[in-house]
Amino acid sequence: MFILIVESNEARSGVKGNPVLTKKGDRFLVENENEGWVEATSSRWREKINKGAKLFETVAEAESFAHRWQGHPWWCRPNGNYEVINVKPVFEKITVGYERAKKVK
């Protein structure tokens, strides 16, 4: 499995003074958008891969996506630079309930 980190162009807000929201070169992790109204969304890359990351089966699939994706939300504006990272799942054992074990005398 692979994930995709994209690099962004600068994005400025429309408010007075045009403060910069995204600097050229800022990096974003491509993530699943659970409501399904866009193909993918993103969050700022902070070296943590959360379970919402969009997964790709192959490097070629991730690269193809990187070349065509326009970015989301609007302040993520891919500039053509990206990194494909090979990942593996991390599991956590949790208790969800109990079942009867041996009968007590």
C-alpha positions as CSV (number, residue, x, y, z in Angstrom):
1,M,0.0,0.0,0.0
2,F,1.1,3.5,-0.7
3,I,0.1,7.0,0.3
4,L,0.7,10.3,-1.4
5,I,2.2,13.6,-0.2
6,V,1.7,16.6,-2.5
7,E,3.5,19.9,-2.5
8,S,1.4,23.0,-2.9
9,N,1.7,26.4,-4.6
10,E,1.0,29.5,-2.5
11,A,-2.7,30.1,-1.7
12,R,-3.9,33.4,-0.3
13,S,-7.3,34.1,1.3
14,G,-9.6,36.7,-0.1
15,V,-9.7,38.8,3.1
16,K,-8.2,42.3,3.3
17,G,-4.4,42.1,3.1
18,N,-4.4,38.7,1.4
19,P,-2.7,36.7,4.2
20,V,-1.0,33.6,2.9
21,L,-2.7,30.4,4.0
22,T,-0.4,28.1,2.2
23,K,3.2,28.9,1.3
24,K,4.8,27.5,-1.9
25,G,6.3,24.2,-1.0
26,D,4.0,23.4,1.9
27,R,3.2,19.6,1.9
28,F,-0.2,17.9,2.3
29,L,-1.2,14.3,3.0
30,V,-3.9,13.2,0.5
31,E,-6.8,11.7,2.5
32,N,-10.2,10.0,1.9
33,E,-13.2,12.3,1.9
34,N,-15.8,10.3,3.8
35,E,-18.8,12.2,2.6
36,G,-18.0,11.3,-1.0
37,W,-18.6,14.7,-2.5
38,V,-15.0,15.0,-3.7
39,E,-12.6,12.3,-4.8
40,A,-10.0,13.1,-2.0
41,T,-9.2,15.9,0.5
42,S,-6.0,16.7,2.3
43,S,-4.4,17.9,5.5
44,R,-1.1,19.5,6.2
45,W,1.7,16.9,6.3
46,R,3.0,16.6,9.9
47,E,5.0,13.3,9.5
48,K,2.0,11.3,11.0
49,I,0.1,8.9,8.8
50,N,-3.5,8.7,10.1
51,K,-6.0,6.0,9.2
52,G,-7.8,8.5,6.9
53,A,-5.0,8.5,4.4
54,K,-6.0,7.7,0.9
55,L,-4.4,4.4,0.0
56,F,-3.1,3.3,-3.4
57,E,-2.4,-0.3,-4.5
58,T,0.7,0.6,-6.6
59,V,3.2,3.4,-7.1
60,A,1.8,3.9,-10.6
61,E,-1.7,4.4,-9.3
62,A,-0.5,7.0,-6.8
63,E,1.5,8.8,-9.4
64,S,-1.4,8.8,-11.9
65,F,-3.6,10.3,-9.2
66,A,-0.9,12.9,-8.3
67,H,-0.7,14.1,-12.0
68,R,-4.5,14.6,-12.3
69,W,-5.7,15.7,-8.9
70,Q,-6.4,19.4,-8.5
71,G,-6.3,19.5,-4.7
72,H,-8.8,20.0,-1.9
73,P,-9.6,22.1,0.1
74,W,-8.9,25.1,-2.0
75,W,-5.7,26.1,-0.2
76,C,-4.1,22.8,-1.2
77,R,-3.0,23.7,-4.8
78,P,-0.7,20.9,-6.0
79,N,2.3,22.2,-8.0
80,G,3.4,18.9,-9.6
81,N,5.9,17.8,-6.9
82,Y,4.9,14.8,-4.8
83,E,6.2,11.9,-2.8
84,V,4.8,8.4,-2.8
85,I,5.4,6.5,0.5
86,N,5.2,2.8,1.1
87,V,3.1,2.1,4.2
88,K,1.9,-0.9,6.2
89,P,-1.0,-1.0,8.6
90,V,-0.6,-0.5,12.4
91,F,-3.0,-2.5,14.5
92,E,-4.2,-1.9,18.0
93,K,-5.8,-4.6,20.2
94,I,-8.9,-3.3,22.0
95,T,-11.5,-4.9,24.2
96,V,-15.0,-4.7,22.7
97,G,-16.8,-7.0,25.1
98,Y,-16.6,-10.3,26.9
99,E,-17.7,-13.9,26.4
100,R,-18.2,-16.6,29.0
101,A,-15.1,-18.6,29.8
102,K,-14.8,-21.6,32.0
103,K,-17.6,-22.2,34.4
104,V,-16.7,-21.3,38.0
105,K,-17.4,-24.0,40.6
